[in-house]
Amino acid sequence: MNIRCHCLALVLGATFLVTLPAGADDALEEVLVTGQQPGPGLWRVTRAGDPHGHVLWILGNHSPLPRKMTWRSAELAGVLAVSQAVLAPVSVSASAGPLGGVTLLPSLIGVRSNPDDKRLQEVVPADLYARWLPLKARYLGKNDGVEDWRPIFAAQELYRAALKKNDLVPYDGVWPAVKKLARKARVPITEPGIELKVEKARAAIKEFKSTPFADVECFSRTLQRLESDLELMRERANAWAIGDVARLRKLAPIERASACIGVMLESSFMQQRGFGDVLERARDAWVAAAEKSLASNESTVAVLSVDEILKPDGYVAHLKNRGYVVTDP
């Protein structure tokens, strides 16, 4: 069995963990920009001294975005028309042995649940649980099933429900629209990624169920950043929508819940299987694919998280360290 997922549903999905406070609906209206929005321009990547003048154009992706926002980039359409390849966001696939597939589905039931059938109230401090209750009531209603889940998964469920209620779309950003444009222009799409081989899948799932996670800090940080991240999220979304790269650069990136990522990557389950370096391996896969495309194509278009473009240790910074020249829009 081979399961394709968007950047590790369990791990990288948590990097977008920003929950929303009671009373936040009105404030989020400011995020929901209307009309046609261009987004940022394209970053230009070249190799100094390249006699062929090959170029990698990078569109900075952003998430979450308003569901009803109309996004269109005339610059991107023009570049796609003369490009030979499109580089998709990096993905991760997990393959299991012959006992995978439908035979494992019964074992997956309860994989999100707390070990020993404990309730959420029993595994998080009383003050944190008290702050959780009004948020749950607002966005999850009478969904009591989530009370059996580990804190990291309960917080993620809250996040998804809040986005849906506020008509926001998480994770993919404008990549689906770019993919559609690429196919219409008949430009081949390259999908960089890594594969995680899960040995003895049935035993692995059983172990995952019983493995304790140090995810109280993840749960706590999610709640602590409700008010501060909401304002920052609003500002960054607006800056992205109108293509204000200077503003994006000045604004500190939203906390991507590093504590929540660490819960998964630093767990014994991940470490013992050699999966603790997944983020680094994903980055290296993207950088390698970018270099290969730059070497063989006159023009390549890539879609990459705007944070990975701007942060000092991001994907684009690694290209700079390898001698590439990066020019802002």
ABEGO torsion letter per residue (X at the ends): XBBBBBGGAAAAAAAABBBBBBGAAAAAAAABBBEBBAEBBBBBBBBBGBAAGBBBBBBBBBOBBBAABBBBBAAAAAAAAABABBBBBBBBBBBBBAABEAAAAAAABGAABBBGGBBAAAABBAAAAAAAAAAAAAAAEABAAAAABBAAAAAAAAAAAAAAAAGBBBGAEAAAAAAAAAAAAGBBBBBBBBBBBBBGAAAAAAAAAABBBBAAAAAAAAAAAAAAAAAAAAAAAAAAAAGBAAAAAABBBBBAGAAAAAAAAABAAAAAAGAAAAAAAAAAAAAAAAAAAAAABABBBBBBBAAAAABAABAAAAAAAAGBBBBBX
